Amino acid sequence: MCFRPADLSVAPTCKKCGVENEAGAEVCTSCGAELPKAQGMPGIPSAPPPGASRAAAPQAPRAPQAPTPPRAN
């Protein structure tokens, strides 16, 4: 099943006057206030930047070992 939001608004809304501005705008066209920076979609992790270390990636499980014979005392 694929989750797709019903509405995705990329136009920033001014927190000072409430006017919806064009996508990519950095200042409000109505009052000149600085607009909030665009965030990623909620619930979707962002991708690591190119060249980032992948040390945190999980390791593959080891192959199963054959049982060892019992030792004589």
A tleap script that builds the chain and sets N, CA, C and O, in Angstrom:
source leaprc.protein.ff14SB
mol = sequence {
  NMET CYS PHE ARG PRO ALA ASP LEU SER VAL
  ALA PRO THR CYS LYS LYS CYS GLY VAL GLU
  ASN GLU ALA GLY ALA GLU VAL CYS THR SER
  CYS GLY ALA GLU LEU PRO LYS ALA GLN GLY
  MET PRO GLY ILE PRO SER ALA PRO PRO PRO
  GLY ALA SER ARG ALA ALA ALA PRO GLN ALA
  PRO ARG ALA PRO GLN ALA PRO THR PRO PRO
  ARG ALA CASN
}
set mol.1.N position { 0.848 -1.174 0.000 }
set mol.1.CA position { 0.000 0.000 0.000 }
set mol.1.C position { 0.894 1.237 0.000 }
set mol.1.O position { 1.885 1.286 0.729 }
set mol.2.N position { 0.561 2.200 -0.784 }
set mol.2.CA position { 1.348 3.408 -0.918 }
set mol.2.C position { 0.640 4.562 -0.218 }
set mol.2.O position { -0.553 4.786 -0.422 }
set mol.3.N position { 1.382 5.289 0.607 }
set mol.3.CA position { 0.814 6.461 1.277 }
set mol.3.C position { 1.075 7.683 0.426 }
set mol.3.O position { 2.213 7.954 0.042 }
set mol.4.N position { 0.040 8.403 0.140 }
set mol.4.CA position { 0.170 9.641 -0.609 }
set mol.4.C position { -0.703 10.684 0.058 }
set mol.4.O position { -1.910 10.478 0.180 }
set mol.5.N position { -0.129 11.808 0.499 }
set mol.5.CA position { -0.948 12.818 1.169 }
set mol.5.C position { -2.015 13.375 0.230 }
set mol.5.O position { -1.807 13.480 -0.978 }
set mol.6.N position { -3.151 13.727 0.804 }
set mol.6.CA position { -4.258 14.256 0.009 }
set mol.6.C position { -3.912 15.603 -0.611 }
set mol.6.O position { -4.347 15.912 -1.720 }
set mol.7.N position { -3.117 16.415 0.116 }
set mol.7.CA position { -2.763 17.735 -0.385 }
set mol.7.C position { -1.343 18.048 0.053 }
set mol.7.O position { -0.996 17.899 1.224 }
set mol.8.N position { -0.540 18.476 -0.880 }
set mol.8.CA position { 0.828 18.846 -0.575 }
set mol.8.C position { 1.007 20.289 -1.004 }
set mol.8.O position { 1.010 20.605 -2.194 }
set mol.9.N position { 1.155 21.154 -0.022 }
set mol.9.CA position { 1.328 22.564 -0.316 }
set mol.9.C position { 2.804 22.922 -0.168 }
set mol.9.O position { 3.376 22.771 0.912 }
set mol.10.N position { 3.410 23.389 -1.235 }
set mol.10.CA position { 4.810 23.787 -1.185 }
set mol.10.C position { 4.951 25.300 -1.098 }
set mol.10.O position { 6.064 25.813 -0.983 }
set mol.11.N position { 3.843 26.011 -1.151 }
set mol.11.CA position { 3.877 27.463 -1.058 }
set mol.11.C position { 4.001 27.864 0.408 }
set mol.11.O position { 3.159 27.482 1.221 }
set mol.12.N position { 5.050 28.638 0.766 }
set mol.12.CA position { 5.212 29.033 2.166 }
set mol.12.C position { 4.176 30.078 2.576 }
set mol.12.O position { 3.842 30.981 1.809 }
set mol.13.N position { 3.684 29.935 3.786 }
set mol.13.CA position { 2.718 30.879 4.342 }
set mol.13.C position { 3.448 31.764 5.344 }
set mol.13.O position { 4.185 31.272 6.198 }
set mol.14.N position { 3.240 33.063 5.233 }
set mol.14.CA position { 3.883 34.021 6.127 }
set mol.14.C position { 3.321 33.864 7.533 }
set mol.14.O position { 2.106 33.849 7.726 }
set mol.15.N position { 4.226 33.747 8.526 }
set mol.15.CA position { 3.784 33.606 9.912 }
set mol.15.C position { 3.324 34.942 10.496 }
set mol.15.O position { 2.609 34.973 11.498 }
set mol.16.N position { 3.735 36.040 9.868 }
set mol.16.CA position { 3.382 37.365 10.386 }
set mol.16.C position { 2.001 37.820 9.905 }
set mol.16.O position { 1.185 38.278 10.705 }
set mol.17.N position { 1.737 37.693 8.582 }
set mol.17.CA position { 0.469 38.209 8.058 }
set mol.17.C position { -0.455 37.120 7.510 }
set mol.17.O position { -1.623 37.394 7.233 }
set mol.18.N position { 0.049 35.880 7.347 }
set mol.18.CA position { -0.799 34.776 6.902 }
set mol.18.C position { -0.988 34.657 5.397 }
set mol.18.O position { -1.772 33.823 4.943 }
set mol.19.N position { -0.285 35.473 4.610 }
set mol.19.CA position { -0.419 35.429 3.155 }
set mol.19.C position { 0.371 34.249 2.612 }
set mol.19.O position { 1.503 34.011 3.035 }
set mol.20.N position { -0.223 33.501 1.668 }
set mol.20.CA position { 0.470 32.394 1.012 }
set mol.20.C position { 1.265 32.961 -0.157 }
set mol.20.O position { 0.715 33.640 -1.024 }
set mol.21.N position { 2.576 32.674 -0.171 }
set mol.21.CA position { 3.481 33.204 -1.195 }
set mol.21.C position { 3.825 32.136 -2.209 }
set mol.21.O position { 3.452 30.974 -2.048 }
set mol.22.N position { 4.540 32.529 -3.258 }
set mol.22.CA position { 4.957 31.586 -4.294 }
set mol.22.C position { 5.983 30.606 -3.727 }
set mol.22.O position { 6.718 30.935 -2.796 }
set mol.23.N position { 6.025 29.412 -4.290 }
set mol.23.CA position { 7.009 28.423 -3.875 }
set mol.23.C position { 8.406 28.952 -4.161 }
set mol.23.O position { 8.657 29.498 -5.235 }
set mol.24.N position { 9.319 28.792 -3.202 }
set mol.24.CA position { 10.685 29.249 -3.371 }
set mol.24.C position { 10.927 30.672 -2.911 }
set mol.24.O position { 12.072 31.124 -2.888 }
set mol.25.N position { 9.869 31.393 -2.542 }
set mol.25.CA position { 10.042 32.769 -2.074 }
set mol.25.C position { 10.718 32.774 -0.711 }
set mol.25.O position { 10.452 31.906 0.120 }
set mol.26.N position { 11.599 33.759 -0.478 }
set mol.26.CA position { 12.303 33.857 0.799 }
set mol.26.C position { 11.740 34.961 1.685 }
set mol.26.O position { 11.902 34.917 2.905 }
set mol.27.N position { 11.072 35.962 1.079 }
set mol.27.CA position { 10.439 37.036 1.846 }
set mol.27.C position { 8.984 37.169 1.403 }
set mol.27.O position { 8.642 36.890 0.254 }
set mol.28.N position { 8.147 37.592 2.319 }
set mol.28.CA position { 6.710 37.736 2.035 }
set mol.28.C position { 6.484 38.896 1.067 }
set mol.28.O position { 7.058 39.973 1.227 }
set mol.29.N position { 5.645 38.662 0.067 }
set mol.29.CA position { 5.345 39.708 -0.922 }
set mol.29.C position { 4.419 40.769 -0.343 }
set mol.29.O position { 4.325 41.867 -0.892 }
set mol.30.N position { 3.730 40.462 0.761 }
set mol.30.CA position { 2.792 41.399 1.357 }
set mol.30.C position { 3.450 42.300 2.401 }
set mol.30.O position { 3.330 43.523 2.339 }
set mol.31.N position { 4.157 41.677 3.375 }
set mol.31.CA position { 4.706 42.472 4.474 }
set mol.31.C position { 6.229 42.525 4.498 }
set mol.31.O position { 6.794 43.315 5.255 }
set mol.32.N position { 6.915 41.706 3.691 }
set mol.32.CA position { 8.371 41.728 3.638 }
set mol.32.C position { 9.062 40.905 4.713 }
set mol.32.O position { 10.289 40.925 4.811 }
set mol.33.N position { 8.293 40.179 5.524 }
set mol.33.CA position { 8.891 39.349 6.574 }
set mol.33.C position { 9.571 38.129 5.956 }
set mol.33.O position { 9.201 37.683 4.870 }
set mol.34.N position { 10.570 37.596 6.663 }
set mol.34.CA position { 11.272 36.408 6.189 }
set mol.34.C position { 10.348 35.201 6.334 }
set mol.34.O position { 9.704 35.015 7.367 }
set mol.35.N position { 10.295 34.381 5.275 }
set mol.35.CA position { 9.435 33.199 5.273 }
set mol.35.C position { 10.175 31.996 5.847 }
set mol.35.O position { 11.402 31.925 5.769 }
set mol.36.N position { 9.433 31.048 6.425 }
set mol.36.CA position { 10.084 29.847 6.958 }
set mol.36.C position { 10.705 29.035 5.831 }
set mol.36.O position { 10.188 28.997 4.714 }
set mol.37.N position { 11.825 28.386 6.143 }
set mol.37.CA position { 12.502 27.535 5.162 }
set mol.37.C position { 11.684 26.277 4.944 }
set mol.37.O position { 11.028 25.789 5.864 }
set mol.38.N position { 11.722 25.748 3.721 }
set mol.38.CA position { 10.985 24.538 3.382 }
set mol.38.C position { 11.605 23.344 4.097 }
set mol.38.O position { 12.827 23.203 4.135 }
set mol.39.N position { 10.770 22.497 4.656 }
set mol.39.CA position { 11.206 21.277 5.321 }
set mol.39.C position { 10.829 20.104 4.440 }
set mol.39.O position { 9.990 20.238 3.550 }
set mol.40.N position { 11.449 18.938 4.684 }
set mol.40.CA position { 11.099 17.730 3.944 }
set mol.40.C position { 9.703 17.273 4.330 }
set mol.40.O position { 9.118 17.791 5.281 }
set mol.41.N position { 9.177 16.325 3.611 }
set mol.41.CA position { 7.855 15.801 3.937 }
set mol.41.C position { 7.920 15.071 5.267 }
set mol.41.O position { 8.885 14.345 5.506 }
set mol.42.N position { 6.932 15.232 6.146 }
set mol.42.CA position { 6.960 14.541 7.420 }
set mol.42.C position { 6.860 13.028 7.225 }
set mol.42.O position { 6.115 12.548 6.371 }
set mol.43.N position { 7.610 12.297 8.018 }
set mol.43.CA position { 7.557 10.847 7.961 }
set mol.43.C position { 8.478 10.218 6.946 }
set mol.43.O position { 8.578 8.993 6.878 }
set mol.44.N position { 9.154 11.032 6.153 }
set mol.44.CA position { 10.076 10.497 5.154 }
set mol.44.C position { 11.482 10.927 5.546 }
set mol.44.O position { 11.772 12.123 5.564 }
set mol.45.N position { 12.355 9.987 5.859 }
set mol.45.CA position { 13.706 10.378 6.254 }
set mol.45.C position { 14.454 10.982 5.075 }
set mol.45.O position { 14.264 10.577 3.928 }
set mol.46.N position { 15.296 11.945 5.370 }
set mol.46.CA position { 16.055 12.560 4.296 }
set mol.46.C position { 17.236 11.674 3.931 }
set mol.46.O position { 17.745 10.931 4.770 }
set mol.47.N position { 17.662 11.754 2.700 }
set mol.47.CA position { 18.792 10.959 2.219 }
set mol.47.C position { 20.086 11.590 2.709 }
set mol.47.O position { 20.161 12.810 2.853 }
set mol.48.N position { 21.110 10.776 2.968 }
set mol.48.CA position { 22.389 11.350 3.383 }
set mol.48.C position { 23.016 12.104 2.218 }
set mol.48.O position { 22.769 11.764 1.061 }
set mol.49.N position { 23.818 13.113 2.502 }
set mol.49.CA position { 24.451 13.857 1.421 }
set mol.49.C position { 25.427 12.972 0.659 }
set mol.49.O position { 25.944 12.007 1.223 }
set mol.50.N position { 25.689 13.275 -0.604 }
set mol.50.CA position { 26.622 12.465 -1.383 }
set mol.50.C position { 27.987 12.426 -0.711 }
set mol.50.O position { 28.473 13.442 -0.215 }
set mol.51.N position { 28.596 11.258 -0.696 }
set mol.51.CA position { 29.905 11.094 -0.093 }
set mol.51.C position { 29.875 10.884 1.409 }
set mol.51.O position { 30.932 10.793 2.035 }
set mol.52.N position { 28.686 10.804 2.007 }
set mol.52.CA position { 28.580 10.602 3.453 }
set mol.52.C position { 29.014 9.188 3.814 }
set mol.52.O position { 28.855 8.259 3.023 }
set mol.53.N position { 29.551 9.038 4.986 }
set mol.53.CA position { 30.015 7.736 5.456 }
set mol.53.C position { 28.833 6.799 5.645 }
set mol.53.O position { 27.773 7.207 6.119 }
set mol.54.N position { 29.020 5.573 5.281 }
set mol.54.CA position { 27.965 4.578 5.450 }
set mol.54.C position { 28.310 3.624 6.596 }
set mol.54.O position { 27.868 2.475 6.601 }
set mol.55.N position { 29.091 4.093 7.556 }
set mol.55.CA position { 29.527 3.261 8.671 }
set mol.55.C position { 28.353 2.822 9.537 }
set mol.55.O position { 28.438 1.780 10.187 }
set mol.56.N position { 27.277 3.571 9.566 }
set mol.56.CA position { 26.146 3.244 10.415 }
set mol.56.C position { 25.227 2.193 9.783 }
set mol.56.O position { 24.253 1.780 10.412 }
set mol.57.N position { 25.510 1.760 8.571 }
set mol.57.CA position { 24.658 0.772 7.906 }
set mol.57.C position { 24.774 -0.569 8.635 }
set mol.57.O position { 25.862 -0.927 9.086 }
set mol.58.N position { 23.682 -1.309 8.757 }
set mol.58.CA position { 23.734 -2.601 9.439 }
set mol.58.C position { 24.579 -3.598 8.660 }
set mol.58.O position { 24.612 -3.577 7.430 }
set mol.59.N position { 25.256 -4.468 9.391 }
set mol.59.CA position { 26.109 -5.478 8.791 }
set mol.59.C position { 25.292 -6.721 8.458 }
set mol.59.O position { 24.282 -6.997 9.106 }
set mol.60.N position { 25.723 -7.464 7.458 }
set mol.60.CA position { 25.054 -8.706 7.077 }
set mol.60.C position { 25.306 -9.752 8.167 }
set mol.60.O position { 26.375 -9.746 8.778 }
set mol.61.N position { 24.353 -10.645 8.425 }
set mol.61.CA position { 24.565 -11.677 9.443 }
set mol.61.C position { 25.641 -12.658 8.988 }
set mol.61.O position { 25.837 -12.879 7.793 }
set mol.62.N position { 26.337 -13.245 9.972 }
set mol.62.CA position { 27.373 -14.231 9.658 }
set mol.62.C position { 26.727 -15.524 9.188 }
set mol.62.O position { 25.579 -15.823 9.517 }
set mol.63.N position { 27.489 -16.283 8.412 }
set mol.63.CA position { 27.015 -17.582 7.935 }
set mol.63.C position { 26.971 -18.550 9.127 }
set mol.63.O position { 27.814 -18.456 10.019 }
set mol.64.N position { 26.027 -19.457 9.159 }
set mol.64.CA position { 25.966 -20.404 10.276 }
set mol.64.C position { 27.192 -21.312 10.271 }
set mol.64.O position { 27.708 -21.660 9.210 }
set mol.65.N position { 27.654 -21.692 11.457 }
set mol.65.CA position { 28.831 -22.543 11.615 }
set mol.65.C position { 28.401 -23.985 11.859 }
set mol.65.O position { 27.341 -24.244 12.428 }
set mol.66.N position { 29.238 -24.914 11.421 }
set mol.66.CA position { 28.972 -26.335 11.676 }
set mol.66.C position { 29.217 -26.614 13.153 }
set mol.66.O position { 30.115 -26.013 13.744 }
set mol.67.N position { 28.451 -27.501 13.762 }
set mol.67.CA position { 28.663 -27.796 15.184 }
set mol.67.C position { 30.008 -28.490 15.390 }
set mol.67.O position { 30.460 -29.258 14.541 }
set mol.68.N position { 30.620 -28.216 16.493 }
set mol.68.CA position { 31.903 -28.849 16.821 }
set mol.68.C position { 31.646 -30.143 17.592 }
set mol.68.O position { 30.678 -30.224 18.349 }
set mol.69.N position { 32.495 -31.155 17.411 }
set mol.69.CA position { 32.284 -32.412 18.137 }
set mol.69.C position { 32.622 -32.208 19.623 }
set mol.69.O position { 33.446 -31.358 19.962 }
set mol.70.N position { 31.993 -32.980 20.495 }
set mol.70.CA position { 32.278 -32.848 21.932 }
set mol.70.C position { 33.718 -33.209 22.234 }
set mol.70.O position { 34.299 -34.066 21.569 }
set mol.71.N position { 34.298 -32.561 23.236 }
set mol.71.CA position { 35.674 -32.824 23.628 }
set mol.71.C position { 35.715 -33.907 24.693 }
set mol.71.O position { 34.839 -33.983 25.554 }
set mol.72.N position { 36.741 -34.741 24.623 }
set mol.72.CA position { 36.927 -35.784 25.626 }
set mol.72.C position { 37.685 -35.193 26.804 }
set mol.72.O position { 38.617 -34.412 26.614 }
set mol.73.N position { 37.292 -35.558 28.022 }
set mol.73.CA position { 37.979 -35.047 29.220 }
set mol.73.C position { 39.071 -35.927 29.639 }
set mol.73.O position { 39.748 -35.642 30.627 }
savepdb mol mol.pdb
quit
